[in-house]
Amino acid sequence: MTTNIKLRQLELLLNDFELLSKTALIQMQIATKLLEDNSIESLYEEAESNEIIMDRLEIKVREEVVFTIFQFNPIAADLRKIVTYQDITTNLERVGDMLLNIIHFLRKTDLSAHHFEGVKRLIAKMVEYAGEMLRNAVFSFSNEDAHTAYQVIQEDDKVDDLFHQISLSLQETLSGKALSKSEIQSIIHINAISHNLERIGDSATNIAEATIYLTEGKDIRHGNKQ
C-alpha cells in the first residue's frame, strides 16, 4: 500500500513538472509572436494568466517535495530525482519570470524603425536559440537523456554570443546620432530583452546540469567536471 502511495506521489510530481514546463514553453511561443507583432492584446492577457499558473505550480511542487521526503523516506535514487524536481522547478519558475519581463518590454518597444532592423533579427535569432535550449533541456530531463543535456550546455555559447552582438550592434548603429526619447527607451528595453534571454539560456543550462546529476550522479556546476 505504502509503495503504491509513494508511486502515486512521484507521478503527481511528474505531472506538475510537465504542466509547468509546458506553460514555460507556451510563454516562449507568446514572446516569439509578440516580437513579430506586439499589438496582439490577447497574448498579453494569456501571458499574465500563465505566470500565475507557473507561480502556483512552483509553490505546489516545493510543498510536494518536502511532503514526499518526510512521508516516505525515499531511497537514494528516488531522493535524487525528487531533489532534481525541486531544482528544475525553481529554474522553470525563473524562466517564467524572465519571459514575462521580455513580454512586458516588447509591449513598450518599437522595433519597426529602420535602424533597429538588424537588432530585431538578432533578437529573433536569440529567441530561437534560447527556446530550443529550453525545449531540449526539458526533453533531456523528461527522458533522462544526458546526451541531449550536454548538447544544451554547449549551445549556451550561441546565446551568449548573440547577447554581445546585440550590444555591439546598438553601439555601432546609433553611436553619434541624435536620438529621441522614445528611441532611447527602446534601446534600454532591447538591452533588457537580450539580458533576460541570456539568463533564460543560463537557466536551461542549469536544467541540463540537473539532468546530468540525475542520470550520471555527477555535479558539473561551476565548472566542476569531476
N, C-alpha and C positions, 0 to 999 in steps of 0.2 A: 504493500500500500504506500509506504513512505517513498519507495523508489518511483512509483508511478506519479506521485505528487511532485517529486523533485523534477521528473522529466517534463511534467506539465509547466512547472515554474520556469525551467530553462527554455521551453518552447514559447512561453509568454515573453521572455526577454528577447528572443529572436524575432517574434512578431513586431514588438515595439521598435526594435532596431530597424527592421525592414520598412516600417512606416516612416520612421524618422529619416532614413536615407532616401526614400522615395520623395519625401517632401523637400529635402535639400536639393535634389536633382530637379524637381519642378521649379524651385526658386531660381536655379541656374537657367532654366529654359525661359523663365519670365524676364530675367536680366538680358538674355540674348535678344528676345523680341523687342524689348524697350530700347536697346541700343539701335535698332533699326527704325523704330517709331516710338518716341517717348510720349505720345499723346493718347495712348490707349488707357483710359482711366480705369477700366475694369481690371487691368493687370495689377495696378497698384493696390486695389482693394483685395485681390486674391493674395498678393504678397503679404499684406498685413495679417490676413487670416492664417496663412501658412506659418508665419512667425509665431503666432500664438500656439499653434499646434506643436511646433518644434520645442518651444519653451516648456510646455506641459509634458511632453514626452521625455524630455531630458530629466525633469524632476521625477517623473514616474519610474524611469529606468534606474535612477540613483537609489530610490527607495526600494525597488525590487532587488537590486544587487545586495544591499545591506540585509534585507529580509532573507534572501536565499543563503547568504553566507552564515548567518546566525541560526537559521532554522534547520539547515541540512548538513552543516559542517562538511562541505564538498571535498572530494579527493583532489589531489594536486592538479590533475589535468582539467577537471571541471572548474576549479578555483581560478586557474589561469585564464580560462575562457570567460568567466564571469567578470574578472578584473579587466580583461580586454574590452568587454562590452562597455564598461564604465568609461574607460579611456576614449574609446571611439565615439561614444555618445557625446562626451564633452566636446570633442573636436567637431562633430557634426553640428552641435548647437552653436559653436563659434562660427562655423561656416555660414549657418543661417543668419547670424548677426551681421557678418560681413557682406553677405548678398543683399540683405535689406539696406545696409549702408549704400551699396552700389546703386540699388534701385532708387533710393531717395536722391542720390546725386545725379543720376540720369534724368530724373524728373526736372531738375533745375539747370540742366546743361544743354546748350545749343551747339550740337556738333555738326550742324549743317553748313557752317561758314567755310569758305574756300580754304582758309589757312589751317583748318582742323581736319581736312580730308585725310592726310597721311596719318595723323594721330588716331583718327577713328578706325582706320584699317588695322593699326597696331593693337588697339584696344579689342577689336573684334577677334583678332588672332589670339590675344591673351585670354579672352573669354573662352575661346575654343579649346586652348591647351589646358587651362585650369579646369574646365568642365570635363575634359577627357581624363585628366588626372583624378578628379573626384569620382567619376564613374568607375574607373579601373580600381581605385582604392577600395571602394565599396564592394566591387566584384571580388577582389582578392580576399577580403575578409569573409564574405558570404560563402565563398568556395574554398576557403583555407588554401589559397593559391599563392605561395611565396614567390614563385617566378614572376607573376604579374606585379606583386608588391615591389619587388626590386626594380622592375621597369618603371613604376610610378616614381620611385625615388630618383631615378636617372632623369626623368622628364622635367623635374623641378628646375633644372638649369635653363630650360627654354623659357619658362615663365619669368625667371629672374632676369634673363637677358632682355626680354620684351619690356619689363619694368624699367630697365635702364635706357632702352631705346626710346621709350615714350618721353622720358625726362629730357634726353638729348634732343629729340625731335622738336619739343616745345621750345627749347633754348635756341636752336638753330633757325626755326621758322619765325619766331616772334622777337628775337633779340633786336633791340634798336628801334622797334616800331612803336608808334603811339597807340596805346590800347585803351579801349573804352572800359567803363566799369563792368559791364556785362562780360566782356572778353576776359578781364582779369578774374572774375568769378568763375568763368568756365575753366580757366587754367587751373585754378585751385581745385575745382571739382574733378577735373581729369586726373590730376595728381592723386587725389583721394581714391578715385575709382581704381587706378592702377595699383595703388598701395594695398587696397583691400583684395584685389585679385592676386597679388603676390602672396598675401597672407593665406588666401584660400589654398594656393599651391603648397604652402608650408603645412597647413592642416591636413591636406591629402597625403603629404609625406608622412605626417605623424600617424595617420591611419594605416598606411602601408607598413610603417615600422612596427606598429602594434600587431599587425597580421604576422609579421616575421617572428615576433616574440611568441605569438600563439602557436605557430606551426613548427618553429625550429627551437624555441626556448632561448633565443638569442636577443639580447637587448643591444640594438645598434644605434641607439640615440646618441646625440652629441659626439658623433664621430667614432663611437666605440664599435669596432668591427670584430671584437672577440666573441 
